[in-house]
Amino acid sequence: MAHSQMLRFVKLGKETPDKRPPDLRTADFGEIYDEYSPAKAAEQAGRCSQCGVPYCQTHCPLHNNIPDWLMLTAEGRLREAYELSQATNTFPEICGRICPQDRLCEGNCVIEKAGHGTVTIGAVEKYITDTAWEEGWVAPIAPAQERPESVGIIGAGPGGLAAADVLRRAGVQVTVYDRYDRAGGLMTYGIPGFKLEKPVVMRRIDQLEAGGVELVLNCNVGDDISFDAIRGRHDAVLIATGVYTSRALEAPGVGAAGVVRAIDFLTASNRKSFGDEVPEFDSGELNAAGKRVVVIGGGDTAMDCVRTAVRQGAKTVKCLYRRDRDNMPGSLREVANAEEEGVEFVWLTAPRGFAGDPVTGVMVQRMRLGAPDATGRRSPEVIEGADYTEPADMVIKALGFEPEPLPSLWGVPELEVTRWGTVKADFRSHATSLPGVYAVGDIVRGAALVVWAIRDGREAADAILAELGAGTRIAAE
């Protein structure tokens, strides 16, 4: 017998939270989606069909218990919904904002396949946890008993922090080392505020610190402290550094002034939002104001760059991508948001070189999609004689990220890496070739999603607890 509050999708259409109009939202870096009202959240959660095999849960990297917390939300039992949501996810309010739900849970929703429009899982997830913070239900970690063992975590991004959370709940002493002056990794300095407002991240970090996680910031492993010293200081070490080397672009003129890396551009913008001194922004080097901006790339980083440039007051913003709309890796929802905000996408184009120094234009080759390659994606081919020059005062390279060479940087040649330079780690335990050393997130997977890093971090923490002789983990209170 279906519950009275459920199965409403037959009569009720899908409604996402309202978006602020483009002219208003491009004037600031605030998030673009409004919050649901309690009634609207309950109504939309009630559209879930409570199907027998929940594909939403299967396709969630964290296997969040989505149907159950949707049912609790529909019944107005929000505190229980929050408890259930955070039992499998360390940062539900962050995943609710930045996960590509269209490719994961919502994209696999059974009623979506039946033509009724998906359940708005991400928006409900965000609503549940935002409400929990407002109501004071999110308490600092308070382990039932302290344990003497300690774990050192290198990298304070989502993978490292998720592991820190699980380990602290079990009473283990945790120290997180990070090269930046604030924790959060790309959640802090990579992802723009219009997708993830920074107080949302800082609030979580404060919660972890209040629960006894020690943060050692401005600490570059290999320079300020050796990897061996960290290993000597802790019973286990977790590598969660992410991938920060920008993929190189080989083209004449690429060294010209005004051709910048996405990570530098986004970090400068996010630092401004914190009120930091950012000389390279103030000098105009990393500021798009008044400029004709061209972004090269088609992933989520490229989307973040074009939408940031619009908000900084760029004269025009164009995105060059070598494949077409159907074959781009970025979230289609983000492409739509960017187009609403005035970004022009120039599909099937690639840079051949750059004119001027400082840059005045991008020499563009037109492409067509040829036969599928080994992965099944059609490979771009150059159309001869169709080149043209796109005027530009600023070019942002958003071609993806590669791992730093950790074995040589840290002086540990015995740390095994793959031919791509990512750290080799067991798929289940996340153990590396070094005893007592584990690795999670992008440094293992290559550039991937926050939600995968959270999953890896939680799994690795469980493996570390088992190794330290913890037996079973005490369930999160």
N, C-alpha and C positions, 0 to 999 in steps of 0.2 A: 504493500500500500504506500503510494508516494505521499510525502509530507505536504500538508496544505499550503505551505509557503513556497513550494518548489514547482517546477515544470511550467513556469509562467511564460516561457519563450514562445508558446503558441499564440498568446494574445499580445505579449509585450515585446516591442522591438528592442534591438541593441541601442543603448545610448551611452556614448563615452562622455567623460566630464567635459564641460565647455572649455574651448580654447580661447585665450584672449585674442582679439583681432590683430592681424599682422602689424598694422601701423602702431598699435599700442605696445605690443610685446617686443618689437625691434628697438624700442626706445630705452630698454633696460635689459639686465641680465637675469631677471626673475623667471621662475618656471612658467611655462606657457599654459599648462593645464590647471584648471580650478579643481578644488576638492569636491567630492560628492557630498550632498546633504545626507544625513542619516537615513531619511526615507528613500532617497534615490539609490543609496548603496544597498539597502535591504532589497529594494525592488529588482535591481540589476543582478544581485547575487541569487535572487529567487528564480532567475531565468535558467539556472543550471538544471540539466535534465537528470542529474544524479545517476548517470548511466553505469551499467554493470562493470565495464572495463574503462576506467577514466584515462583516456589517452593524454589528457592535459597533465596528469601526474606522471605518466610514463615518460613523456617528452620533456619534463622539467629535470634539469641536471640534478637538482636537490631532491627530486621526487616528493615535492611538497604535497601535503594532504589536502589538495585544493577542494574537492567536492565537500569535504566535511567542514572546512572553514567557510565555504560559501553558504552552506546550510545554516551554520550558526549565525552568520551575518544576516541572512534572510529572516531569522527568528529574533534578531535584535540582541543576541547573546555575544556581544562584542568582546568582552574580556576573555571568554572561552575561545573565541575565534583567534584572538591574539596569541593566547597560550599555545594553541595548536600550530599556528603559523610560525612562531619563533622556535618551536621544538625541532624543526628541520632546517631553519634558515637563520643564520646569524644576523643578517641585515635585510629583513623583508621590506622595509620602507625604501631601501636603496634599489633593490631588485624591482620593486613595483614601479620605480621611476625609469630605470635605464635598461632593464632586460628587453631584448627584442621579442616581446610576447608574440608578435605576428609570425615569428619563425619557430617558437617553442610551444608553450602551453596553448595560447589562443589559436594558433595556426592549426592545432590538432584537435580542437574542440568538436565533439560529435555533432552538436546542433549547427555549428558553422558548416560542416560537411553536408548537413541536411538543408542548407539554404536559409537558416533562420538568423544568421549573424551570430558571431561568437559571443560567449560570456566575457565581460570585460574584467578578466581575472587580475591583470596588473593594477588597474585603477582601484579595485576592491582591496587588493593586498596593501597598497599604499595607504588607503583610507583606514584599514584596520590598525596598522602600526602607528600612523600619525595620531589617531584617536588614543591609542595606548600611551603615547608620550604625553599628550595633553592631559589625560586623566591620571597620570602618575603611576601607571601600572608597570612601567619599565624600571626595574630596580637594579642597583649596582650588583655585580656578581658577589655572592657571599658564600664561599665554599663551606661545606659542613665541617671539614677539618683541613688544616694546612698540611702539606707534604714537604719533605726536605728536598726532593729532586728539583732540578731547574732545567729549563729549556731555553736556548737562545734562538731567536727568530731573526733572520736577516731580510728586511723588507717589511714595511708597515702598510702594504696595500691590502686588498680584500683577502687574499690567500693567507698572508701572515697574520692578519688581525682575526680572521675566522678561527685559525688554529689557536691563537692566544686566548680567545674566548672559551673554547672547549677545555683547554688545558687548565685555565684558571678556575673554571667551575669544578674541576676535579681536585683543586687544591695545590696544583703544581706551581712552582715559582717561574715566572715568565719575564724575560727581558727581550724587547724588540729593538733592533738596531736599524736605523734608516738614515740615508744620506741627506734627506731634506730637512728643513726646519719645522715642518709640520708632518704629522702622520697622515695616512690615507692614500698614498701613492697616486695613481692616476685618477682616483675618485676625487682627490683634492686639487691636483694641478693639471690633469689632462681633460677631464670632462667639464664642459662649461656649465655655468650656473643655471642657464635656461633649461637644462636637462636635470641638473642635480644641484640644488642650492647648497652652498657650502656649510651653513649652520647645521644641515641635516647630517653631514659627515662629521663635523666637529663634536656634535652632541654624542654620537656613538663613541668617538675616541675618548671623550671625557668620561663616559660610562665605563669603558675598559680601564682607564687609569684609576677611577674611583674604586674599581674592583681589584686593584692591586697589580695590573700589568705595568711593568716598568718600561718607559720609552727612553731610548738613548738616541737623540736626534743629532743632525749635522754630523753624522758619523759615517765616514766612507770606509767600508771594509777594504783592506788592502793598503790603505793610506793611514788612517787614524788608528786602526786596530787591525791586527792580522787575523786571518781566518783561523789559524792555528790557536791564537789566543782565545778566540770565542769558543773553539772546540774544547780547549783545556778548562774553560770556566764553567761549562754546562754538561749535563748528563746526556743531552741530545741537542742536535742543531737542525733547524729547518731553513732551507734556502727558499726564499719567496721574493726574489729581486725583480721579477717582471722582465720585460725586454725593452730596452731604451735606445738601442742603436738604430738611427733612422736609415732605412734602406736607401742606398745611394742611387743617384740618377746620373748616368753617363751621357752627357750631351755638351757640345761646345757652349761656352759662356755660362755654365752652371755655377761658376764661382762668383758671378757678378753681384755687386751690392743690390739688395732688394729681392734676391732669391733666398728664401728662408725655410727653415725646417718647421713642420707642423708643431712638433713638441715645444719648440722655443716660443712660437707664436701663441699657442694655447696657454702655456705656463705663465707667460708675461701677462696675458689677459686675466687669468685667474688670480695672479698675485695682486693686480690692481684692485680686484674685487675685495681682497683682504685689507686694502689700504697700504700695502707695502710700497717702498721706494723701488721703482723699476726704471733705471736709467735708459735701458734700450727701448722701452716703450715711450718714455718722455721725449727721447731724441727723434722718434718717428720710425726708427728702424723696425720695430715690431708692432706698429700701430697702423691700421688700415685706413684711418680717417682721410677722406678726400681722394683716395687712390683708386685706380682701376686695378682690381685684384683678380688674379687667376690662380685657382687651386688645382693641383694636379693629383688625381686619385679618385677612387670611387667607393671607399670604405666609410665606416662610421667616423673615422678621424677627419676625413675630407669634409663630411657633413658638418662636423663640429667647427671646422675652420671657416667654411663659407658662411655659416650662420653667425659666427663670432664677428667676421669681417663686416657683415651687414650692420650689426649692432654698434660697431666702432665708427660707423658713418662712412663706409667706403662709397666711392662714386658709382662703381659698378662691380658686380661679383660674378665671375664665370667659373664653372667647374668643368675641367677637361677630363674625360674618362675614355679609355681605349676600347671599351665594349659598349653595349647599348643598355637601356634602362632595365631590360629583362635579365641581364647578365651581370648586374652590379652587385658587389658583396654587401653594401650598406643596407640599412633598414629602409624599406620603401616608405614607411611612415615618415622617416626623417627627410627623404627626398621631397615628399609632398609638403612638409613643413617649410623646407628651404625654398621651394618654388613659390609658396604663398608669400614668403618674405622677400621675394624679388630676385632670387638667385637664378641665373640662366645656366642650364646644363647643356654642354656641347658634347653630345655622345659621339663615339667612334672617332676620337681624336687623340693624338699623342704628341708630346713635345719632341722636336728634332734638334732644337738648340735655342739659345737666348740671345737677343740683340741688345747691344748697349751695356754700359757699366757706369753708373747704376742702370739697371735693366729698364728697357723701353718697350720690349715686346717679346712674345714667345713665338718661335717659328714652329708652326703646327703642321703635322701630317694628318691627312684624313685616312681613316682605316675602314676596312670591311671585315665582317666575320667569316672566316673560312671554315674548313672542316674541323670537326671536334678533335681535341687533343686527347691524351691518354686518360684524363679525368672526365672526359665527356663534355667539357666546355669548348665552345667554338673559339679557335685561336684568331686573334686580330691579325690582319695582314694590311700592309701599307698600300694605298691606292697611289700609283705613280703619277706625278705631275699635278697633284691636287693640293700642294702645299700652300699655306698662306700665313701671314703674320698677324697675331692677335696682340693689339697694344696692351701693355701692362706696366704699372709702376711698382707692383709687388707681386711676387710669385711664391706660392706656398707649396712645398713638396709634402704630400701626404700619401706616400707610397708604401707605408707599412713599417714595421719594426723588426729588428733582428736581435738575437741575444749578444750580450757582451761576452768576450772570451774569458769566462770565470777561471778556468784552470790556470791560465797564465797570469791574469790580473791578481789572483789570490795566492799564487805560488803553490797550487795543489794539482800537479800534473796527473795525480792518480784519480782525480774526480772525472769519471767517464762522461763524455758528451756524445751526441749524435753527429752525423755529418753536417747537420744544420747548425751545430753549435749549442743546441738546447741540452740541458742536463738530462742524462739517462736516469729514469726512476721507475720503480716497479709500479704497474698500473693500479694495484690495490693498496699496498702499504706505503707507496711513495718513497721507499728507501732507495738511496743512491748506492754507488759502488763503495762509498766510504762508510765504515761501521758507525752507527749512531747518527748518521747524517741523512736527512730527508729533503725532498724538493717538491714544490707545488706551483701551480699556476702557470703563467706565461713562460717562465724560464724553462718549463718542461714541455708545454704544449705549443710554444710559439704564441704570437698575439691571438688571444681568444677573449671570451666574455668574462665579466666580473662573476657571474653565477658559477662558472666552471672553477674559477679560483676559490670561491667560497666552498664548493663541494670538496675540492682537493684538500684545502686547509683543514676542514672538519675530519675528513678521512685520515689524513696524516696524523692529526692529533690523537685520534683513536688508536692508530698503529703505535704511536709513541707511548701512549698510556699502557698498551698491552706489553710493549717492550720493557717499560719501567716496572712492570708487574702490578699494574693497576687492577687487573681483572676487568670487570665490567664497569663502564662509565656510569656515574650517578646521573640520572636524567636531569636535564635543566629544570630548575625549580619553576 
